[in-house]
Amino acid sequence: MTGNLFFQILCRLGKELELLLRAQHENIVKVFGWSDWANSMGLIMEYMPGGNFRLLLTNDHVVLHMNLRLRMSSEIANGISFLHNFSEEHRLVHGDLKPDNILLTSDLNCKIADFGGAKLVKYTRSTTTDTEATHGQMTKSYAAPERLVTTRKPKPKKEQDTYSYGIIVHDILSRELPSAQFSSEADYLEAVKEGQRPGVEAIETLKEDASQEGDLAIIDCLESVMKRCWQQNPDSRPNMVVIRNELSALPNQKSKDAIKHSVATALENVKLFLPSEPFRKTLPLRQFNPINGTFYESKNKNG
């Protein structure tokens, strides 16, 4: 690796690291620091034994009760709300929210990861200015329509994350890809530009099959949140603080025993299907201590 290329990568890594070190929150993947070795470098991050959220959603063997889907939706909203409200002057716009960038703990709690496309944005009374470089990263299926209709790089806005969250909630309810009801992803993207959205047939079926007390109320609430967040006009999308508070206030969100049962059911289903699940022995995890700048080997409870 040439010195110039190494320096460029180090600058990019340093910017992402700075963002992540500032984003200390229960629903954000924790970062301990960074390290470099022969021709390589990387971030030292919290180990997430549950894998990524996409694998869970698309695993037909896993039963996800509605109260667990509500908790997951609430935790993701909580994380986004935190990012959007660093301080009075600064907001962090993730820029590439999708199930693949949401990781799971051993108890299936959700944490947002992968800030490669994030921007730290400074808000003033009349303007929005970039204060952090970006790689221009986004996944089109989850990108807001205003990002799809321009060849110019748009200013980062939290409303774009809100739109992506709406599509994620659709995934949580339907357990389908956004483009599932379209003949191709290209057709789906063209439809999004014109104001269409992912199909809701699977959500209607979910309503018809709702049997547990309170399930229909959860589905109706999440569907309402989904549709409000993915509105075509960015100014019509709700603030994520409003969404966070709305979801956390639902009665089913507070039933700890019911949630524990739902998590246990899902984990029982997942044992044989997620390679990173917490029931098998794993290799020792080397973690970084940012205080003294050294690595240490964590204790492995499984032996």
N, C-alpha and C positions, 0 to 999 in steps of 0.2 A: 504494500500500500504506500503510495507516494505521500510525502509530507503534506503537500497541498490538499490532496483528497482527504487525508486523515484529519487535517484541520477543518475542512468543510463539514465532514461528518460529525466531528466533535462539537462544532458550533450548533448544528441541528440537534444533536443529542442533548447538548447543554440547555437549549431553549425548551425542549420537551421536558427535560428533567426539572427545570425551574418551575414550569407549570404544574407538574405532578407533585413536587414537594410542597407547593402552596395548597394543593387540593387535598387536604387531610380531612376525611369525612368517612363515616361508617358505610356509605354506599359508593365510595370511590376506592379502587384498588390502591393499596398503600405502596409507596415507593421508598426504598431505603437508601438508594444512591445509584452510582454507576461504576462500571469497571471496564478496563481494556486489557486485552491479552493479544497474543500473536495475530496480527492482521485483523483483529476484530474488537468490537466494543459493544456494550449493552447495558440496559437498565437492570438493576437488582430490585425485583418486585415481590410483593406478597404472593405466596403460593395459594392458588385457588383450586382446591381438590375437586370441586364439582364440575369443572370444565366450563365450556361456554354455553350460553343460554340457548343458542340455535340447536345444539345437539339435543338438549332436553325437550324443546318444543316439537322437534321433528321425530322424536322417538315414540313410535306407536305403542310401545310396551309400557310407557309411563303414564299413570293416571294423575292428572292435575286437577284436584278439587277446586271449586270456584273461589273458596276463601284463600287458597294458596295463590291463585292467579291474581287475586286482588292485592295480596301482600306484595307480590313481585312487582305489579304495576305501581304500587305505592312507593316501594323502595327505589325504583328507577326514577320516578317523578321527584323523589326526595333528593337524589343525587344530582339530577339536572337543575333543580331549584337552587341547590348549593352552588353549582358552577356559575349560574346566572347572577349570583348575588355575592360575589367576593367582598365587595365594598361599595361605598357610594359611588366611586368613580370607575371601578373596573368590573368587567364581566368576563367570564371565560365561556366562549362558544366552542362546543366540542367539534361540530362540523361533520361527523361521520357516525352518528348514533344508529345502531342496528343490533339485533340479537347477538351477532357474532362478537360484538365489542362489549358485551355484558357477561361478566364471569360470576360463578357461583361458589359459595362456601360449602362446607360439608353439610350444613343445614339448609341449603338452597336459598340463602340470602343473596340478593343481587348487588353487584358492584360494577360500576362503569369503568372501562379500561380503554386503552389504545387512543392516546391523545396526539397521534401523529398529524392529524389535520386540524388540531385545535388552534384557536386564536385568542389571545388576551386583548380585549377591546376596551378602549378608554372612552367613556361617555361624558360629553359635556352638555351644556344646556341646549345647544343648537346643532352640534355635529357629532359624528361618530368617527373615530380615527383608529387605525391599526397601530398597535404598539408591539406586536409580535409577528414574526414571519410564520408562514404556513407552507405546507407541501401541496396545497390545493386538493387534498384528499377528500373523496366523497364516494358513496355507493349510490348509484343513480336510483335504484328502486326505493330508497329511503330519503332521497333528496327532495327538498321543497320545489314546487313547480317553477318558482322564480329563478332557481339555480339551473333549471333545465332549458329555459328559453333564451338564455343569453350566452354568447361566446366569450364575453368579458367576465373576468373574475369579480363576482359581486362582493360588496362589503359584508363581513360576517355579522349576522344578526341572530339573536337568541330565538326569534320566531322561526328560524329554519330548524333549530333543534326541536322546537315544539311540534312542528310538522312531523319530523322523524319519529318523535315519541308517539304521535297518533298512529303511524303505521305500525310501530312496535306493539301497541295495544291491540291492533287488528290481528297481528301474529299471535298474540297471547290468547285471544278469544277464538280465532279460527284454526290456529295451529297450521296455517298454510302460508306459502310465500305470497307476497303482495300481488304478483302477476299470475297466480294460479288459475284465475278465471279468464285469462286472456290467451290468445293463440301463441304469443311470443312476448318476451320482455320489451322488445322494441314497440310493439303495439300498445303495451301497457303504458310505457313512457309517453307515447304520443297522446294517449287518452288522458293521462295526468295533466299534461299541458293544457288540455281543453276543459279540465275541471272534473273529470271522472276519477273514481277512486277504486280500490280493491273491492271485489265482490263480497257480499255479506250473507251469502247463502248458508255458509257453515255456522255463522252466528245465529241465524234464524233457527237452524236445526238444534243448536245448543239451547236456545230458549225453549223449544218444544220438549227437549229431553230433561230440562231442569226439574229435579225431584226434591232436593234438599231445601229445607226452609231457608229463605234468604238468598238462594242462588239466583233467582230471576232478578232480584233487586240489584245484585252485583253486576249481572250481565247488562242490565239496562243502564246502570251508572257508567260502566266502562265503555259501553257503546256511545253514550252521550259524550264522554270525554274524548273518545277517538274522533268523532265527527267534528267536535269543536276545534280540536287541535289540528286537523288536516284541512281546514278551510283554505280556499284558494287565495283569499286576500290575507296577507301576513298580518295586517292591522286588526283583523277579526279574530286571530288566534289568542287564546287566553294566556295570561301569565302563568308560568309553571308553579309559582307559589300558590296560586288559587287552586290549581289541580292537586298539588300536594296536600293542601289542607282539606280539600273536598274528599279525597280518597282516605286519608287518615282518620276522618271523622265518621266513616261508615261503621255501624255496630259490629259487623262481621270481622272488621280489621282488628278488633280488640279481644276476640275470643281466642286466648292463648292455647287452651286445651284442644280446641278444634283445629287450630293451625298445626300444632304439634302432631296430631293424628294425620293430617294431610301430608305433612313433610315425611312422616314415617312411611306412609303408604307409597309416596313417590320414590323414596330412597330404596324401599324394598323392591320396587319395579326396576330400579336403575342399576342394581348391584352388578348384573351380568353384562351391562351394555355400555357403561362409560369407563374407559380404561383408567381415568384419573380418580375414580371414586375412592372414598376414604377407608374402605374396608380391607384393602390389600396393603401389604408391606410396600413402602416406597424407599427410594434411595435417600440418603441423608441430604437435607437441604442446607446449602451454605447461604447464610444471610450476611448482610453488610451492616456494620454499626457506624452510622454517620458521625457519631461523637468522636470516636478515636480512629476512624478510617480503616478498620480491620474487618476481616470476615470471620465468622464463627459458624460452627456446625450445630444446627438445632437438634434437640433430642427427638428421636422418632418414637412415638408412643407405641407403635406396633412392633418394636423390637429392633 
